[in-house]
Every structure is written in structure tokens, then in C-alpha cells.
Amino acid sequence: MRFRPLRTATSPHPVAAPEPPPASMRAVVFDEPGAPDVMRLADVALPKPALSEVLVRIMAAGVNPIDAKTRAGRGVAGLIDQWPSTLGFDFSGVVVTSPYETHELQPGTEVFGMLPFPRSGGSYAEYAVVPSMSVARKPASLSHAEAAGVPLAALTAWGLVVETAHAHEGQRMLIHAGSGGVGHFAVQLAAYFGAQVTTTGSERNLPWLRELGAAVTIDYATTRFEDVVGEMDVVIDLVGNVDDDTGSRSLDVLRPGGLYVMVPTGAWPGYAEAAAAAGVRATGYKVIPDGTVLATLARLLDSGAIQVFVDSVHDLGDAAAAHAEVERGHARGKVVLTIGDA
């Protein structure tokens, strides 16, 4: 009987261990929901890892619509049980402490991933404690600022396109808001797996969306998408009924038995009933912070099969400006906060 040899305990490319962490750190906190200016910089205690968690020195943090919704009192604000609170799911950084001596992610390893906010502190901070199953090695070709824009958006897009819609050759897929954080990954992944992608966006983004792999692009400001498309197999709705009844109108372009996927939290509470009445299938989706999928995405990013686009980068102390930009809804790709040398 042959046995597979054990993996070596160290990386084939040794990395320098980071300096010991301080007792406290800078973090963006907010004491109650409100406008962007409720966020402030503060010195807070350093989090302590336990069991299989890793302590990470955060170099950059992604800013997502769910962050802004939560700060404003929606999103997952109702689950925050300790104030002040620190927002943020996405991060890229460097491992400071590992669970044990032969763990794959040793101190000095560059990683990216997602935090379990609001069950833990968020990523708008200098350090964070992260479940080791929720991180992967950072794509070597990306800076920390670029890598921080990947996890939540790309994991969401993977879950929508690959795990829920089962993208395949010849499938007809409509993706609303293709130029946003999740959207620009969804367009690329759907095209990569062979789907014929139709997407909506602003006029300035249409050429870029075609470069990402969209076969048909629609300017939502001048064209009613239901007037030019029909018999879609799947609609991935990143807008919902909060804007021009996008969700309700999407049901009209699905083939009988087609799949409608509702993504933004609270954007259309009645989607399931409306879809059933229209004779189509429907589901919501919530992102899963899976380090194994992140590792796959890292390989796709390093190979050039997909790319991340960072629209703007803000310093940690400018989190309010970053939130205001996200709330305006016109960012192309991702908005990122830098905390270290990103």
C-alpha cells in the first residue's frame, strides 16, 4: 500500500514573520446607526484568536453595500450586540499568529478572506481574528488593495453563477448591475463557464462590460431591458424592486421554469410569491465565506481568467467618504480602504 507523503510544514517560498502585535489597534467604530459621519477612528483592544482562528494584520479592507446598509441601521445591524462596533467583511493582510506550529498559514503568509461580522469585529481595523477556513493565500499577482476587493463580491458571484445557476455552455443569463462589485465578477464567471451573458449598466460602462465577457449590454437609462431580451434561462438580480421595479420586470423575460435569483437584502420581500405566480423558480442567496473557493478564485485571478477592478482607494480614516461613494451607487467594481502598505 502506498501512502501519500505529508505536506511540508513550511511554505516553499519562506516569508518573514511579522513583528509581534501591540496591545491595542486603530479601528473605525460607530456607536449607533446613522449617516456616514457616525463612523470614527478609535484605539481599541487587540482581538485574541482561539482554537483554529488566525490573527491577521490587515493591510486593506473592502467596502461593500451591506456595510453601508448596516451602518445606516439596515443590513445586519439588528445582529450587532456590542457597541461600539467595527464594520467590514473583506480583507487582505498578513498572518501574525497561527493555530499551531504546522498549520498551513504560518506567520508572514499573505492571505485574503472574509470575517464573520457581526459575530466578530470587522475589517475596518489594523488587526482581525479570522476562522482559518474563511481565508486563502492572497493571489500573488494582486496588491493588498486589489485583493481586499475580491472576497465578498467574488464569493457571492461564484455562489450565484456556479453553485446556484450552474452556468454552462449556451445558457442564457441576464445579470443586472453588471459593473458593480458583485456584478463585474458575475459577468466574468458566467462568460468563463460558457453562458451567453446579457447585462445592464450605465452607458459609460457598456464597452468595459463587453471586455469582461458580456455578449449583450443594455443601457438601463435609455432602454427597457424587457423590450430587447426574452426567454432567459436565469436572471441574477443585483438591484431588486428598489429601482424601477427591476425585479418584477425581470420575471417577464424568463422562460417558463427559468430561475430568478434575488440578491440584495430587503430589495424585494415578495419575490418568491411573484415568481411562483409567473411560473418560474426563485431563490435568494447569501454569501458563504469558503476558503477553498477563495483559493480557486485566486488561481483564476493569477491566471488572468478573471480580474478585479478597484474604482477608488481611501485611507482608513476616510471610511465615511468611502461609504458615501458606495451609497451613490455609481462605483465601477470595488471601493477599498487601505490600512497598511497596500
Secondary structure in CASP SS format (residue, H / E / C, confidence):
PFRMAT SS
TARGET T0000
AUTHOR 0000-0000-0000
METHOD secondary structure of the structure
MODEL  1
M C 1.00
R C 1.00
F C 1.00
R C 1.00
P C 1.00
L C 1.00
R C 1.00
T C 1.00
A C 1.00
T C 1.00
S C 1.00
P C 1.00
H C 1.00
P C 1.00
V C 1.00
A C 1.00
A C 1.00
P C 1.00
E C 1.00
P C 1.00
P C 1.00
P C 1.00
A C 1.00
S E 1.00
M E 1.00
R E 1.00
A E 1.00
V E 1.00
V E 1.00
F E 1.00
D C 1.00
E C 1.00
P C 1.00
G C 1.00
A C 1.00
P H 1.00
D H 1.00
V H 1.00
M E 1.00
R E 1.00
L E 1.00
A E 1.00
D E 1.00
V E 1.00
A E 1.00
L C 1.00
P C 1.00
K C 1.00
P C 1.00
A C 1.00
L C 1.00
S C 1.00
E E 1.00
V E 1.00
L E 1.00
V E 1.00
R E 1.00
I E 1.00
M E 1.00
A E 1.00
A E 1.00
G E 1.00
V E 1.00
N C 1.00
P H 1.00
I H 1.00
D H 1.00
A H 1.00
K H 1.00
T H 1.00
R H 1.00
A C 1.00
G C 1.00
R C 1.00
G C 1.00
V C 1.00
A H 1.00
G H 1.00
L H 1.00
I C 1.00
D C 1.00
Q C 1.00
W C 1.00
P C 1.00
S E 1.00
T C 1.00
L C 1.00
G C 1.00
F C 1.00
D E 1.00
F E 1.00
S E 1.00
G E 1.00
V E 1.00
V E 1.00
V E 1.00
T E 1.00
S C 1.00
P C 1.00
Y C 1.00
E C 1.00
T C 1.00
H C 1.00
E C 1.00
L C 1.00
Q C 1.00
P C 1.00
G C 1.00
T C 1.00
E E 1.00
V E 1.00
F E 1.00
G E 1.00
M E 1.00
L C 1.00
P C 1.00
F C 1.00
P C 1.00
R C 1.00
S C 1.00
G C 1.00
G C 1.00
S C 1.00
Y C 1.00
A E 1.00
E C 1.00
Y E 1.00
A E 1.00
V E 1.00
V E 1.00
P E 1.00
S H 1.00
M H 1.00
S H 1.00
V E 1.00
A E 1.00
R E 1.00
K C 1.00
P C 1.00
A C 1.00
S C 1.00
L C 1.00
S C 1.00
H H 1.00
A H 1.00
E H 1.00
A H 1.00
A H 1.00
G C 1.00
V C 1.00
P H 1.00
L H 1.00
A H 1.00
A H 1.00
L H 1.00
T H 1.00
A H 1.00
W H 1.00
G H 1.00
L H 1.00
V H 1.00
V H 1.00
E H 1.00
T H 1.00
A C 1.00
H C 1.00
A C 1.00
H C 1.00
E C 1.00
G C 1.00
Q C 1.00
R E 1.00
M E 1.00
L E 1.00
I E 1.00
H C 1.00
A C 1.00
G C 1.00
S C 1.00
G C 1.00
G H 1.00
V H 1.00
G H 1.00
H H 1.00
F H 1.00
A H 1.00
V H 1.00
Q H 1.00
L H 1.00
A H 1.00
A H 1.00
Y H 1.00
F C 1.00
G C 1.00
A C 1.00
Q E 1.00
V E 1.00
T E 1.00
T E 1.00
T E 1.00
G E 1.00
S C 1.00
E H 1.00
R H 1.00
N H 1.00
L H 1.00
P H 1.00
W H 1.00
L H 1.00
R H 1.00
E H 1.00
L H 1.00
G C 1.00
A C 1.00
A C 1.00
V E 1.00
T E 1.00
I E 1.00
D E 1.00
Y C 1.00
A C 1.00
T C 1.00
T C 1.00
R C 1.00
F H 1.00
E H 1.00
D H 1.00
V H 1.00
V C 1.00
G C 1.00
E C 1.00
M E 1.00
D E 1.00
V E 1.00
V E 1.00
I E 1.00
D E 1.00
L C 1.00
V C 1.00
G H 1.00
N H 1.00
V H 1.00
D C 1.00
D C 1.00
D C 1.00
T H 1.00
G H 1.00
S H 1.00
R H 1.00
S H 1.00
L H 1.00
D C 1.00
V C 1.00
L E 1.00
R E 1.00
P E 1.00
G E 1.00
G E 1.00
L E 1.00
Y E 1.00
V E 1.00
M E 1.00
V C 1.00
P C 1.00
T C 1.00
G C 1.00
A C 1.00
W C 1.00
P C 1.00
G C 1.00
Y H 1.00
A H 1.00
E H 1.00
A H 1.00
A H 1.00
A H 1.00
A H 1.00
A H 1.00
G C 1.00
V C 1.00
R E 1.00
A E 1.00
T E 1.00
G E 1.00
Y C 1.00
K C 1.00
V C 1.00
I C 1.00
P C 1.00
D C 1.00
G H 1.00
T H 1.00
V H 1.00
L H 1.00
A H 1.00
T H 1.00
L H 1.00
A H 1.00
R H 1.00
L H 1.00
L H 1.00
D H 1.00
S H 1.00
G C 1.00
A C 1.00
I C 1.00
Q C 1.00
V C 1.00
F C 1.00
V E 1.00
D E 1.00
S E 1.00
V E 1.00
H E 1.00
D E 1.00
L H 1.00
G H 1.00
D H 1.00
A H 1.00
A H 1.00
A H 1.00
A H 1.00
H H 1.00
A H 1.00
E H 1.00
V H 1.00
E H 1.00
R H 1.00
G C 1.00
H C 1.00
A C 1.00
R C 1.00
G C 1.00
K E 1.00
V E 1.00
V E 1.00
L E 1.00
T E 1.00
I C 1.00
G C 1.00
D C 1.00
A C 1.00
END
